[in-house]
Amino acid sequence: MSKVRAGELDVHVQRLGPEVPLDGDAPLVVCVHGLLTDSLASYYFTLGPAFAERGLDVLMYDLRGHGRTTRPKSGYRLEEFVGDLVAVLDACEVTRPVHVVGNSFGASVAFGLAAARPDRVASVVVLEGEPPTEEWTRHMADGLADAKTRLAIDEVIGWIADNHGAHTARLSKAANKILQTTTIAEDIPRSATIAADLSAVRCPVFAIFGGDSGLSEQVPHFETHLDRCRCVVLPDQGHSVLVERTAEVIELIFGWVRDTSRVPARTR
């Protein structure tokens, strides 16, 4: 296990470097996981090794309050998560722009970084996520409040175990611990936001959605408002594209990072 100091946090990081760098200078992919039930493990056992084998440099880390990273009681607005990512890049001596892959809430962090620090981002890859707009804060407020209430009920955890298995029940109990011992449910809805027209995002964006997920309804909005955007919708797929369609996601993202890295950067 490796940890770096990022502000007041000890952040758990894992880095997988390629044996043979793509194009002689491996593009760096930073993987940002989702909220509450997630950790860097979801990348470490899926995209991470596959990307390294294909010549990419891969950096994964646990968000504040998650996995093996420090869990402060408060400080969970999106801008704090974005600040942590900048601090992790600095601690790892990363100076060039990176491709940020964000799963679910991790995509909101990726968008937040692209808006706040465009100099640090080569592209954003969205896996079933949303940009941090005012509408997003309402979604997050409702979802977090519901989770904080429901996951505190033993019968709910029992139902999850019966219907989704013991592992998912353990993750749900861990999520409840975060919700009950921190201000995460109250902080995230109070996050700074970006305009709904997404004008703050100037880098290329690649978005992958499940066809059965409501988040795929964002595709027309993305294609209208983002200059350099590609969207893929996987049919007959819900929210869990990363773990349920891993092989397809690996090929799609690798192709995007390879091709985007070979195109000279431009601004708008």
N, C-alpha and C positions, 0 to 999 in steps of 0.2 A: 504494500500500500504506500502511496506517495501523497504527501500533503504540501501545499504551498500556503504562505501567509498572504491573505488578500484583505487589507484593511484590518478589521477586528476579528476576521474569521480565519480558521484553519480549514482550507478547502481540499477535499479529497479529489485528486486528479489521476487520470491514467492517460498515458500517451503511447501510441503505437506508431512507430516509424517504419517506413518501407525499406526492404532490402535493396530494391532497385527503384529509385525515385522516378516517377513519371516525368518524361521530358527533361530529365536531369536535375530538376528543381521541384520537388514534390509540392503540389498545392496543399495548403493546410486546411483541413476540415475540422471545425469545432462543433461538437454535438451537445445540444442543450435538451435535457429531458423534461418530462411533464411534471405535473403537480401531485403532491400528496402520496400517491401509491407508486411513484416512479423513482428511478435513480439512474446513475450512469450505467448500471448493469444492463439496462434495456438496449444500450448501444454496444456494450462490451461483448455481448453474446450474439449480436446481429451484424450491424453495419461495420463496426470498428475493424475487426480482423480482415473482413473482405476488402475494405478500402485499402488497408495497409498492404495486402497481397497484390493489389492492383497499382501500387506505386504512390498512394496518397499518404500524407502525414496526418494522423488523427489524434485530436485532443478531446478528451471527455472529462466531465467533472460533475460532482454532486452539487446541486443548488443549495443555497443557504437553507438550513432546517431539514435537509433531506440526506439520506444515506449516512455517510461518515463525515460530512461537513458539520461544522459548528451549528447549533440550533439556538439562536438568540430568541428571547421572548417576544421581541417586537422588531419592526424594521422590514416589513415584507411588501412594500410598494414596488411596483415594477421597476422604478428607477433605481431602487437598491439592488435588485437582481441584475440590472444592466451594469451598474457600477461594479458589482462583483465580477462580472465577465471581463470588463476592462482590466480590473486588478489581476485576474487570473492570467490574462494575456501578458500583462506587464511582468508578473512574477515568473512566467515561463519564457520571458525574453522574446516574445513574438512582436515583431515590428512591422511585418507586411500585412496587407489586407487578407482576411480569412473568409472562407465559405462557411456560413453558420447554418447548421441543420437544426431546426427546432421542431420537436414533437409536441403537439398539443399546446400547453402553456409555454413550452420552450420556444414555439414559433412567435409568441408575443414578445418574449425576451429578444429574439433575433430581430424582429421588426423594431423594437425599441432601441437596440444598439445601432441599427442601420440609420435610424432617424437622428439619434443623439451624436453618434460618432461615425459618420459616413466614411471617414478616412480609414477605419478599421475593418470595413466590410467589403469583400469582393462580390459576394452574392448571398442571398437568403434562400434557404430551402425550407419550405413549409410542409410539415406532415400533419394534416388534420388540425390546423390551428387558425388563429385569428389575429389580425393587427389590433393593437391596443387603442381602440377608438372609444368614444363615449358609450356606444352600444355594447361594446365588449365589457365595460365595467358593470353594466346592468346584468349581463349574462353571468359574469363572475360572482356578483353579489348574490344573485338568486341561487346559483349552484353551490356556492360555499356555505351559505346559510342553511340550505337543505341538508348538505352533507354533515354539517356540524350537529344538527339535530338528530338526524337518522342514524349516523354511525355511532352515536352514544347509547343506542338502544340494543341490549343484548339479543333480543329477538331478531333484529335486523341482521346482526352479524351471523346468527344461526341460520337465517334464511340464505345469506350469501354463501355460507359453507355448504348448505344442502344443495344449492342450485348451481354454484360456480366453483366449488371445491375448497379444500382447506387452505391452499396457498393464497387464493384471492381473499379469503376471510382474514388471514394473517396480515395481508397488505392493507385491508380495510381497517383493521384494528390499529395498525401503525399510523394510518392516515388520521384516524380519530385522535390519536395521541398528539399529533401535530396541531390539529384543530383546537383541542382543548387546552393545550399548554402554551400556545402562542397567539398572537393577534393577527395571524395570516388571513383569516376570514374577513376581518374588519379592514385590514390594510390594503389588500389588493384592489378592492373597489374604489379606493381613494387614490389610485395611482394617477400619475400624469398621463395624458393621452395624446394621440396624434389626430390630425384632422381626418374626417371620413373620406376625403378625396385622395388620401394616401400620398399627397404631394411631398411629404417629408421623406419618403422612401425613394431614393434615386438610383439604387443599385439594381442589377438584374434579380428577378424573383422567380423561383420554380416552386409551384404548389402541387401537392399530391393529396387527393381527397378520396374517401370511400363514397361510392355511388349511393349507398344507403344511409349516409350521414347527412344531416342537415347543413353541415359546414360546406358541402359542395355547392350550396346555393350562392356562395361568394364568387364563383368563377366569373360570371359576367362583370361583376364589379371590379375584380382584379384586372381582367383583360381590358376594361375600359380606362382604368385610372393608373395602371402601372405601365410605363413605357416599354420595359423589357421584361415581359412576363410570359411564362409558359405554364399551363395548367393541365394536369392529367387526372382524370376521374376513373378509379378502378371499379368496374361494375360488380354488383353483388357483394359489396364490402362495406362494413361499418367503420367505426372510429379507429379500431386497432390495426391500422395498415402496417405499422412498423413490425409487429410480431406475427401478424397473420398473412402478410404478403411480402415477407422479407426478401425473397429472391428477386422479385420484380422491382422492389424499392431500391435494392442495391444497384441493379443495372441502370435504373432510371437516374438515380442521383450521381452515380459514377460518370455516366455519359454527360450529364449536365456540368459537373465540375470540370471534367476534362475539356469539354468544348468551350466553356466560359473562360477557363484559364488561358486558352489559346487566342482569345479575342482581345485586342487592346482595349483598355478601359476608356470609357468616355463619360462625360457628364451632360446633364441636360439643363 
